[in-house]
Structure formats: C-alpha cells, structure tokens
C-alpha cells in the first residue's frame, strides 16, 4: 500500500506528464506550484485550466474516482476551477470538461459512495464511475503504453 507521500509524488509525476503533452502545442503551459485546490496546470495561450487525476487502480476496478467531499467539506469536483480534468490511467490520458463530468453523474443518476481511500485518514465522498462510461464524455483521449 502506498503512503500519502508516495501517492502525492505519483500525482506530481502525472502532472508533469500531462504538462509535457500540453507543451507540445502550448509552450507556455505551467504547473501551478504549491497546493492549489482549484487547478494543477494553466495554459495561458488558451486561458484554460486543467486538473490532473491519476487513477491506475481503474485497471483493476474498472472505475474512475471523482471526489466531491472530504473532511465534511466540498472538495475536488465541487471546488475545482479547472475547465477540464485529465484522467491518467495505465493506458490513456482522457480529457473531460468539468461540466461534462457533472453531466455524466446527473444523466446516469449516479450515487456517490463514502469510503476511506488508501493513504487517507478520513473518509471521502466520491463517485466511482465506470471508466468506459466517463470516457464517453471525453473530448480527447490519447492512448499510450
């Protein structure tokens, strides 16, 4: 089981991977330093904000996790200012507009679950969305590996 610090470093690595992808078209793209809950990457050329979510467990569960609350406070999807989220799975990068994630949840009448994630000390509320369902809402998918 990974520690919080290991998971955090994995997340930072995923942010750098997505940044490198974005920089091929938008060389001014930057990672927002420090703990920024609103977004991970900003692309000034197109004024677009991205949140990066690495979810390698989707390989085993078939689900992507979309957190909405932690510590009894809104978080992630509910507080993000990102225009799009990039889900990093073992085989692809999937770009989904934040509002389309919400559409997926509403249109499919999904219910959130409460659980304690690996590396967490408190429970969170999150949607466990079937990968193939959520990726149907993606505007761009880049396969790799």
Backbone as a chain_set.jsonl record, in Angstrom:
{"seq": "XXXXXXXXXXXXXXXXXXXXXXXXXXXXXXXXXXXXXXXXXXXXXXXXXXXXXXXXXXXXXXXXXXXXXXXXXXXXXXXXXXXXXXXXXXXXXXXXXXXXXXXXXXXXXXXXXXXXXXXXXXXXXXXXXXXXXXXXXXXXXXXXX", "coords": {"N": [[0.846, -1.177, 0.0], [0.585, 2.175, -0.879], [2.066, 5.082, 0.598], [0.845, 8.297, 1.74], [2.67, 10.258, 0.903], [3.991, 8.923, -1.192], [1.852, 8.572, -2.963], [1.298, 11.246, -3.459], [3.655, 12.049, -4.789], [3.431, 10.412, -7.063], [1.184, 11.62, -8.178], [2.232, 14.164, -8.752], [4.094, 13.415, -10.686], [2.351, 12.548, -12.713], [1.141, 14.997, -13.296], [3.345, 16.324, -14.448], [3.717, 14.725, -16.714], [1.329, 15.24, -18.155], [1.62, 17.983, -18.469], [3.863, 18.017, -20.183], [2.688, 16.881, -22.463], [0.786, 18.877, -23.088], [2.507, 21.032, -23.571], [3.551, 20.486, -26.075], [1.864, 21.649, -27.875], [1.194, 24.013, -26.636], [3.455, 25.966, -25.578], [3.775, 27.671, -23.361], [2.472, 26.599, -21.208], [2.013, 25.854, -17.748], [2.742, 24.293, -14.592], [0.893, 24.831, -11.682], [2.445, 25.967, -8.896], [2.894, 24.569, -5.558], [0.243, 23.876, -3.195], [-2.58, 23.915, -4.798], [-5.885, 23.987, -4.883], [-7.704, 24.552, -6.827], [-6.792, 24.07, -9.45], [-4.348, 22.286, -11.466], [-2.707, 22.749, -13.688], [-2.04, 25.48, -15.853], [-2.822, 27.001, -18.926], [-1.774, 29.595, -20.6], [-1.969, 30.497, -23.278], [-4.456, 29.725, -24.233], [-6.064, 30.292, -22.17], [-6.875, 28.246, -20.364], [-7.634, 25.93, -17.773], [-6.459, 23.064, -16.049], [-7.109, 20.044, -14.275], [-5.419, 17.335, -12.915], [-5.82, 13.893, -12.645], [-4.623, 11.004, -11.481], [-5.282, 7.636, -11.892], [-4.597, 4.682, -11.466], [-5.645, 2.43, -10.359], [-7.924, 1.94, -11.68], [-7.471, 0.069, -13.577], [-7.886, -2.333, -12.315], [-10.321, -2.052, -10.994], [-12.094, -0.965, -12.808], [-13.278, 1.443, -12.493], [-13.305, 5.042, -12.334], [-12.343, 7.434, -9.967], [-14.108, 10.125, -8.653], [-13.861, 12.591, -6.616], [-15.897, 14.373, -4.254], [-16.206, 15.429, -1.714], [-14.444, 15.915, 1.367], [-13.304, 15.586, 4.706], [-15.721, 16.507, 5.625], [-16.249, 18.676, 4.01], [-16.812, 20.432, 0.928], [-14.937, 19.312, -1.905], [-12.464, 18.741, -4.497], [-14.186, 17.91, -7.329], [-16.253, 19.619, -6.652], [-15.035, 21.97, -5.853], [-13.138, 22.622, -7.684], [-11.677, 24.776, -10.108], [-10.926, 24.206, -12.546], [-11.119, 23.968, -16.087], [-11.102, 21.619, -17.449], [-10.65, 18.151, -16.674], [-7.997, 15.852, -16.51], [-7.781, 12.546, -16.8], [-5.529, 10.174, -15.86], [-4.747, 7.073, -16.76], [-3.632, 3.6, -16.699], [-3.286, 3.227, -19.43], [-4.055, 5.424, -20.923], [-4.603, 8.976, -21.547], [-7.239, 10.908, -20.645], [-9.216, 13.556, -21.533], [-11.591, 15.504, -20.064], [-14.18, 17.781, -19.942], [-14.943, 19.67, -17.056], [-17.646, 20.281, -16.522], [-18.863, 18.35, -18.102], [-18.267, 16.063, -16.705], [-19.944, 16.391, -14.54], [-22.359, 16.31, -15.962], [-22.312, 13.62, -16.759], [-22.632, 12.328, -14.296], [-25.18, 13.261, -13.491], [-26.865, 12.615, -15.718], [-26.714, 9.857, -15.704], [-27.728, 9.175, -13.317], [-26.073, 8.693, -11.054], [-24.83, 7.595, -7.86], [-23.082, 8.769, -5.054], [-20.375, 7.357, -3.111], [-19.211, 6.691, 0.22], [-16.075, 6.44, 1.61], [-12.847, 5.389, 2.922], [-9.952, 6.249, 1.425], [-6.907, 4.707, 0.16], [-4.051, 5.707, 1.907], [-5.376, 7.821, 3.003], [-6.684, 9.388, 5.979], [-9.148, 10.045, 6.74], [-12.634, 9.703, 5.861], [-14.022, 10.012, 2.548], [-16.298, 11.466, 0.188], [-17.237, 10.239, -2.884], [-17.723, 9.697, -6.381], [-17.787, 6.614, -8.006], [-17.092, 5.982, -11.03], [-17.784, 4.098, -13.874], [-15.14, 3.447, -16.031], [-15.394, 3.268, -18.884], [-17.865, 4.513, -19.225], [-17.49, 7.192, -18.257], [-15.43, 8.002, -19.974], [-16.765, 8.182, -22.319], [-17.666, 10.731, -22.282], [-15.508, 12.261, -22.755], [-13.502, 14.72, -24.462], [-11.151, 14.357, -25.674], [-8.907, 11.713, -26.131], [-5.9, 10.182, -25.44], [-4.05, 7.512, -26.271], [-1.581, 5.381, -24.847], [1.349, 3.369, -24.11]], "CA": [[0.0, 0.0, 0.0], [1.359, 3.408, -0.958], [1.862, 6.103, 1.612], [0.348, 9.556, 1.197], [3.771, 10.919, 0.198], [4.21, 8.216, -2.462], [0.734, 8.92, -3.829], [1.487, 12.639, -3.843], [4.707, 12.082, -5.808], [2.827, 9.846, -8.278], [0.33, 12.672, -8.725], [3.102, 15.193, -9.35], [4.642, 12.843, -11.925], [1.273, 12.583, -13.701], [1.013, 16.396, -13.71], [4.451, 16.632, -15.358], [3.431, 14.035, -17.979], [0.284, 15.989, -18.856], [2.236, 19.252, -18.859], [4.676, 17.775, -21.376], [1.748, 16.721, -23.584], [0.224, 20.185, -23.423], [3.568, 21.908, -24.066], [3.819, 20.253, -27.498], [1.034, 22.604, -28.607], [1.131, 25.273, -25.887], [4.744, 26.0, -24.86], [3.74, 28.482, -22.137], [1.731, 25.891, -20.158], [2.774, 25.742, -16.496], [2.149, 23.686, -13.404], [0.692, 25.794, -10.603], [3.232, 25.436, -7.772], [2.288, 24.509, -4.234], [-1.049, 23.212, -3.075], [-3.641, 24.726, -5.399], [-7.043, 23.106, -4.984], [-8.548, 24.944, -7.951], [-6.278, 23.536, -10.708], [-2.957, 21.837, -11.445], [-1.973, 23.281, -14.84], [-2.671, 26.607, -16.548], [-2.322, 27.228, -20.285], [-2.125, 30.988, -20.877], [-2.287, 30.73, -24.692], [-5.892, 29.497, -24.472], [-6.735, 30.613, -20.899], [-7.546, 27.022, -19.932], [-7.128, 25.343, -16.539], [-6.591, 21.609, -16.023], [-6.904, 19.258, -13.06], [-4.889, 16.034, -13.316], [-6.191, 12.829, -11.716], [-4.041, 9.714, -11.823], [-6.088, 6.57, -11.311], [-4.122, 3.41, -12.001], [-6.469, 1.335, -9.831], [-9.0, 1.691, -12.635], [-7.103, -1.161, -14.293], [-8.428, -3.457, -11.556], [-11.7, -1.816, -10.562], [-12.931, -0.52, -13.915], [-13.876, 2.717, -12.101], [-12.522, 6.248, -12.071], [-12.834, 8.067, -8.751], [-14.338, 11.568, -8.739], [-14.139, 13.033, -5.241], [-16.726, 15.575, -4.116], [-16.119, 15.981, -0.356], [-13.553, 15.277, 2.33], [-13.317, 16.319, 5.979], [-17.052, 17.114, 5.694], [-16.249, 19.923, 3.238], [-16.709, 20.205, -0.517], [-13.575, 19.225, -2.425], [-12.26, 18.214, -5.85], [-15.135, 18.339, -8.362], [-17.106, 20.701, -6.159], [-14.265, 23.19, -5.611], [-12.206, 22.836, -8.782], [-11.923, 25.852, -11.07], [-10.377, 23.725, -13.814], [-12.057, 23.831, -17.202], [-11.106, 20.202, -17.82], [-9.878, 17.2, -15.885], [-7.28, 14.854, -17.298], [-7.664, 11.287, -16.078], [-4.362, 9.415, -16.301], [-4.942, 5.655, -16.44], [-2.448, 2.86, -17.147], [-3.163, 3.146, -20.887], [-4.514, 6.605, -21.663], [-4.906, 10.279, -20.969], [-8.585, 11.262, -21.086], [-9.532, 14.947, -21.25], [-13.039, 15.636, -19.891], [-14.559, 19.065, -19.364], [-15.508, 19.513, -15.708], [-19.107, 20.275, -16.604], [-19.281, 17.077, -18.697], [-18.229, 15.08, -15.614], [-21.212, 16.593, -13.822], [-23.405, 15.781, -16.839], [-22.249, 12.157, -16.667], [-23.199, 11.951, -13.0], [-26.616, 13.562, -13.488], [-27.557, 11.871, -16.774], [-26.708, 8.429, -15.402], [-28.298, 9.02, -11.977], [-25.067, 8.025, -10.227], [-24.858, 7.886, -6.427], [-21.727, 8.757, -4.501], [-20.048, 6.421, -2.039], [-18.341, 7.223, 1.265], [-15.055, 5.441, 1.93], [-11.515, 5.887, 3.241], [-9.025, 5.84, 0.37], [-5.538, 4.373, 0.574], [-3.256, 6.882, 2.238], [-6.216, 8.807, 3.685], [-7.012, 9.109, 7.376], [-10.563, 10.385, 6.884], [-13.458, 9.248, 4.744], [-14.341, 10.968, 1.498], [-17.44, 11.162, -0.654], [-16.769, 10.233, -4.265], [-18.397, 8.861, -7.36], [-16.994, 5.585, -8.651], [-17.731, 5.987, -12.35], [-17.2, 3.14, -14.805], [-14.217, 4.142, -16.932], [-15.928, 3.397, -20.249], [-18.957, 5.48, -19.179], [-16.96, 8.554, -18.162], [-14.637, 8.329, -21.164], [-17.714, 8.553, -23.363], [-17.864, 12.179, -22.156], [-14.214, 12.904, -23.014], [-13.353, 15.38, -25.751], [-9.889, 13.91, -26.26], [-8.28, 10.568, -25.472], [-4.59, 9.85, -26.014], [-3.613, 6.191, -25.823], [-0.132, 5.151, -24.737], [1.734, 2.122, -23.448]], "C": [[0.894, 1.244, 0.0], [1.058, 4.326, 0.209], [1.32, 7.353, 0.931], [1.435, 10.239, 0.379], [4.065, 10.262, -1.145], [3.095, 8.539, -3.449], [0.855, 10.351, -4.334], [2.541, 12.758, -4.936], [4.214, 11.492, -7.127], [1.944, 10.885, -8.966], [1.132, 13.77, -9.391], [3.719, 14.689, -10.646], [3.594, 12.87, -13.036], [1.059, 14.016, -14.2], [2.109, 16.766, -14.699], [4.242, 15.962, -16.723], [2.403, 14.818, -18.797], [0.827, 17.343, -19.308], [3.062, 19.073, -20.129], [3.807, 17.569, -22.616], [1.223, 18.076, -24.045], [1.268, 21.112, -24.043], [3.899, 21.659, -25.544], [3.015, 21.22, -28.366], [1.033, 23.991, -27.97], [2.385, 25.409, -25.027], [4.747, 26.822, -23.574], [2.986, 27.807, -20.994], [2.619, 25.714, -18.936], [1.995, 24.949, -15.455], [2.021, 24.776, -12.355], [1.428, 25.255, -9.377], [2.466, 25.454, -6.462], [0.959, 23.779, -4.271], [-2.132, 24.156, -3.579], [-4.829, 23.811, -5.641], [-7.888, 23.399, -6.217], [-8.12, 24.323, -9.274], [-4.838, 23.09, -10.519], [-2.111, 22.514, -12.52], [-2.769, 24.423, -15.446], [-2.001, 26.782, -17.897], [-2.72, 28.643, -20.697], [-2.522, 31.25, -22.334], [-3.777, 30.59, -24.981], [-6.723, 29.777, -23.209], [-7.525, 29.408, -20.38], [-6.826, 26.44, -18.728], [-7.429, 23.848, -16.538], [-6.352, 21.063, -14.621], [-6.456, 17.88, -13.528], [-5.222, 15.013, -12.229], [-5.603, 11.515, -12.204], [-4.847, 8.628, -11.123], [-5.689, 5.239, -11.942], [-4.915, 2.226, -11.455], [-7.632, 1.017, -10.759], [-8.731, 0.426, -13.446], [-7.744, -2.382, -13.631], [-9.906, -3.292, -11.228], [-12.646, -1.495, -11.712], [-13.586, 0.829, -13.652], [-12.844, 3.831, -12.054], [-13.169, 6.942, -10.874], [-12.942, 9.573, -8.976], [-14.802, 12.022, -7.36], [-14.986, 14.297, -5.251], [-16.661, 16.196, -2.727], [-15.119, 15.183, 0.466], [-13.486, 16.182, 3.552], [-14.641, 17.083, 6.142], [-17.121, 18.476, 5.01], [-16.2, 19.585, 1.761], [-15.245, 20.18, -0.947], [-13.614, 18.778, -3.887], [-13.284, 18.753, -6.849], [-15.956, 19.544, -7.92], [-16.354, 22.019, -5.958], [-13.316, 23.538, -6.757], [-12.647, 24.0, -9.661], [-11.393, 25.45, -12.45], [-11.479, 23.636, -14.863], [-12.202, 22.358, -17.58], [-10.281, 19.405, -16.833], [-9.213, 16.246, -16.851], [-7.118, 13.624, -16.417], [-6.51, 10.506, -16.694], [-4.567, 7.984, -15.809], [-3.701, 4.907, -16.917], [-2.249, 2.867, -18.67], [-3.56, 4.409, -21.636], [-4.565, 7.866, -20.815], [-6.274, 10.648, -21.525], [-8.911, 12.672, -20.601], [-11.055, 15.102, -21.231], [-13.322, 17.006, -19.285], [-15.247, 18.82, -18.022], [-17.03, 19.447, -15.741], [-19.63, 18.982, -17.217], [-19.195, 15.945, -17.665], [-19.536, 15.173, -14.825], [-22.381, 16.064, -14.645], [-23.468, 14.262, -16.749], [-22.92, 11.674, -15.394], [-24.72, 12.119, -13.006], [-27.369, 12.68, -14.492], [-27.65, 10.375, -16.485], [-27.182, 8.121, -13.987], [-27.344, 8.284, -11.03], [-25.18, 8.483, -8.776], [-23.426, 7.824, -5.889], [-21.61, 7.735, -3.387], [-19.191, 7.162, -1.016], [-17.373, 6.126, 1.651], [-13.757, 6.143, 2.304], [-10.571, 5.348, 2.175], [-7.671, 5.475, 0.944], [-4.75, 5.653, 0.809], [-4.044, 7.964, 2.953], [-6.437, 8.391, 5.138], [-8.483, 9.37, 7.655], [-11.331, 9.863, 5.676], [-13.692, 10.394, 3.762], [-15.627, 10.526, 0.836], [-16.948, 11.256, -2.089], [-17.668, 9.359, -5.12], [-17.382, 7.87, -7.896], [-17.667, 5.355, -9.998], [-17.019, 4.989, -13.255], [-16.372, 3.899, -15.844], [-14.82, 4.336, -18.315], [-17.087, 4.387, -20.302], [-18.408, 6.904, -19.18], [-16.174, 8.939, -19.412], [-15.52, 8.616, -22.376], [-18.008, 10.048, -23.355], [-16.579, 12.96, -22.462], [-14.218, 13.597, -24.375], [-12.041, 14.991, -26.432], [-9.348, 12.754, -25.436], [-6.985, 10.269, -26.204], [-4.172, 8.512, -25.416], [-2.092, 6.138, -25.78], [0.086, 3.777, -24.133], [1.196, 0.909, -23.979]], "O": [[1.837, 1.344, 0.784], [-0.053, 4.346, 0.739], [1.333, 7.459, -0.295], [1.168, 10.745, -0.711], [4.353, 10.949, -2.125], [3.353, 8.754, -4.633], [0.553, 10.637, -5.493], [2.345, 13.489, -5.907], [4.539, 12.01, -8.196], [1.959, 11.011, -10.191], [0.767, 14.255, -10.462], [3.854, 15.45, -11.604], [3.918, 13.182, -14.182], [0.823, 14.229, -15.389], [1.842, 17.45, -15.687], [4.548, 16.55, -17.76], [2.591, 15.031, -19.995], [0.524, 17.797, -20.412], [2.972, 19.886, -21.048], [4.157, 18.033, -23.701], [1.217, 18.382, -25.238], [0.95, 21.891, -24.942], [4.47, 22.532, -26.197], [3.441, 21.568, -29.467], [0.891, 25.005, -28.654], [2.377, 25.007, -23.864], [5.662, 26.67, -22.766], [2.871, 28.385, -19.914], [3.817, 25.459, -19.055], [0.764, 24.939, -15.442], [2.947, 25.563, -12.162], [1.071, 24.193, -8.868], [1.531, 26.231, -6.272], [0.607, 23.146, -5.266], [-2.547, 25.078, -2.876], [-4.778, 22.948, -6.517], [-8.708, 22.57, -6.61], [-8.96, 24.069, -10.136], [-4.185, 23.46, -9.543], [-0.939, 22.817, -12.295], [-3.994, 24.364, -15.547], [-0.776, 26.723, -18.009], [-3.861, 28.878, -21.097], [-3.333, 32.138, -22.596], [-4.304, 31.259, -25.87], [-7.929, 29.53, -23.184], [-8.69, 29.533, -20.004], [-5.598, 26.444, -18.651], [-8.5, 23.415, -16.964], [-5.502, 21.559, -13.882], [-7.054, 17.315, -14.444], [-4.947, 15.233, -11.049], [-6.036, 10.975, -13.222], [-5.07, 8.689, -9.914], [-6.364, 4.737, -12.84], [-4.866, 1.135, -12.023], [-8.253, -0.04, -10.648], [-9.661, -0.21, -13.942], [-8.101, -3.346, -14.307], [-10.654, -4.269, -11.189], [-13.852, -1.721, -11.613], [-14.36, 1.315, -14.477], [-11.668, 3.601, -11.772], [-14.394, 7.026, -10.782], [-11.995, 10.215, -9.43], [-15.964, 11.863, -6.988], [-14.836, 15.167, -6.11], [-17.017, 17.363, -2.56], [-14.96, 13.974, 0.302], [-13.598, 17.403, 3.437], [-14.672, 18.168, 6.723], [-17.936, 19.324, 5.374], [-15.617, 18.573, 1.372], [-14.419, 20.928, -0.424], [-14.677, 18.477, -4.429], [-13.25, 19.938, -7.181], [-16.309, 20.392, -8.739], [-16.978, 23.078, -5.899], [-12.755, 24.634, -6.789], [-13.836, 24.183, -9.922], [-11.41, 26.241, -13.393], [-12.617, 23.276, -14.564], [-13.276, 21.908, -17.978], [-9.336, 19.916, -16.233], [-9.784, 15.877, -17.877], [-6.405, 13.656, -15.414], [-6.51, 10.214, -17.89], [-4.56, 7.717, -14.607], [-2.8, 5.522, -17.487], [-1.16, 2.549, -19.149], [-3.42, 4.469, -22.858], [-4.57, 7.837, -19.584], [-6.456, 10.697, -22.741], [-8.885, 12.945, -19.401], [-11.726, 14.867, -22.235], [-12.771, 17.354, -18.24], [-16.032, 17.883, -17.874], [-17.629, 18.627, -15.046], [-20.736, 18.555, -16.887], [-19.956, 14.98, -17.737], [-20.149, 14.159, -14.491], [-23.292, 15.442, -14.1], [-24.552, 13.685, -16.67], [-23.691, 10.715, -15.418], [-25.453, 11.227, -12.58], [-28.385, 12.073, -14.153], [-28.561, 9.703, -16.968], [-27.069, 6.994, -13.506], [-27.748, 7.377, -10.302], [-25.575, 9.616, -8.5], [-22.661, 6.925, -6.237], [-22.604, 7.306, -2.802], [-18.525, 8.142, -1.349], [-17.783, 5.013, 1.981], [-13.581, 7.333, 2.042], [-10.41, 4.135, 2.037], [-7.322, 5.87, 2.056], [-4.787, 6.573, -0.008], [-3.46, 8.923, 3.458], [-6.385, 7.21, 5.48], [-9.004, 8.961, 8.692], [-10.76, 9.615, 4.615], [-13.574, 11.571, 4.103], [-16.006, 9.357, 0.909], [-16.313, 12.24, -2.469], [-18.287, 8.41, -4.639], [-16.249, 8.238, -8.206], [-18.665, 4.642, -10.103], [-15.795, 5.027, -13.388], [-16.842, 4.861, -16.452], [-14.769, 5.435, -18.867], [-17.279, 5.044, -21.326], [-18.808, 7.727, -20.003], [-16.247, 10.083, -19.86], [-15.069, 9.223, -23.347], [-18.547, 10.575, -24.329], [-16.579, 14.191, -22.428], [-14.852, 13.128, -25.32], [-11.844, 15.261, -27.617], [-9.33, 12.805, -24.206], [-6.966, 10.12, -27.426], [-3.965, 8.396, -24.208], [-1.411, 6.776, -26.583], [-0.855, 3.109, -23.704], [1.484, -0.172, -23.464]]}, "num_chains": 1, "name": "protein.A"}
